[in-house]
Amino acid sequence: MSFGERNSFSAALVTPEREAAEARFKKLKDLASDIFIKAVLEGDKKTIIELADAAAFIKSKLDAGPADPLRTKLLEIRGQQRLVPRGRTIRQIAEQVYPANVIKEYAADGFSSLRRVCKQLGIRIKPSRKTSRK
């Protein structure tokens, strides 16, 4: 399994950051392979066990899921901005990141926390329709 296959949403995204991450991953993979082969040839049990412990640690972190699921979903949306060049309204974004049964709770304050995170991540928000005052 390659680096890109583990990240389902990023398969279609090709960015300089992604390419740099893939290059670092390949370099680390090659380094770990070289260390392992050298340890096997030298009969270095301690190094082999340390590599196994490090692999188990990394695997446990990958299986844990994203630390911040909201930001993960928003990064997916940011990657799709080329498909929707004019952006999405804050409600459209909220419908993609929040479960349907809790959207009303977040809508009460105009999705202020979602707007803040979108601004931090550089996600374009299309202006919402203005309502007239009565």
N, C-alpha and C positions, 0 to 999 in steps of 0.2 A: 504494500500500500504506500503510495507516494504522499508527499506533503499535501498536495492539492486535493487528493481523494478524501482526506480526513475532514476537510472543510467543505461541506456540500454547497454552501452558498457562494463560496469564492471560486468555484471552478470556472465560471465565465469571466471573472475579473482578472485583468492583467494590469498590474500597476507596478511602478518601480519598487514600492515597498514590498510587494509580494515577491517580486523577482529577487530582491535582496534577501528576504527571509528564506526563500528556497535555496539560494546560494549558501547562506550560513548553515542551513539544515544539512545540505550535501557535504559541506566541509566538516561539520561535527560528526556526521555519519561515517565519513572516511576516516577521521581521526579515531573514533571509537573502534572501528574495524581494525585499524593498524595496531592499536593498543592491545586489543584482544588477541590478535594473531601473534604478536610479540610475546604476550604473557603465556599463551599456549606453548609456543616453541621453547620458552625458557622454563616452563613448568611453574610459573608464578601463581600459586593458588590464591594468594591474598588479592592480587590485582583482578583476577577473574571474579572473585566473590564481590569485590567492590563494584565492578562493572555490572554484575547481576543486581546488586542492591540499587545502583543508580537507575538501571532500566526499570526495575519494579517501582521505584519512586516516580519516575516520569510517567509510566503507564497509569499509575493511580491518579496522577494529576490530569491526564488526558481524559480518563474515564469519568472524572468528577463533573464534567460539563462546564459551561462558562461561568465565571465568577459573577458576572453581571448580565443576566439574560436580556434585560431591557437594552443595554448598550449593544449587545450582540445583534439583536433584531434591528436596531437603528443603523448599525454598520452595514447590514444587508441592504437596507433601504438606501443608504448613501451610495452603495455600489450600483444600485439600479437607477441612479439619477440620470444616467445617459438615456435610459429608456423613457423617462418622463421628464423632458428638459425643463418644463415650466414649473416643476415641483408639485408637491401635494399639499393639500390643506392640512392643518393640524389635526382635524378630525379623521381624515383619511389615514394619517400616520398612526393615530391612536387606535384606529380599528385594526391595524396590522400588528401592533405591539401588545395591546391589552386584551384580555379575554372579554367577550361580549357582555358578560354579566357584571363587570366592574367599570365599564366606560363611563357610566353616569357619575360615579364617585369622583373620577378625575376631571370630568367635564365641568363640575361645579365651579372650579376656579379658572376655567378656560385653559386647562392643560398646562398650567404654568411650569410645573417641574419638567414636563415633556418638552416644552418650548426651550427651557434652559439647556437641557441635555442636547437637543437638536442643534442649538447654537454652538455649543462646545464642540460638537462633532462635525460642524460645517454642513449640516443638512438644510437645503433650501426649503422654506415654508412658503407656500403660495398664500397670498392674503385671503382671509376668509371673507365671505360675503357680509357686508355691513347691513345691519337692520336699522330701520328708521325708528326714531323715538316718537312715542305717541303722547 
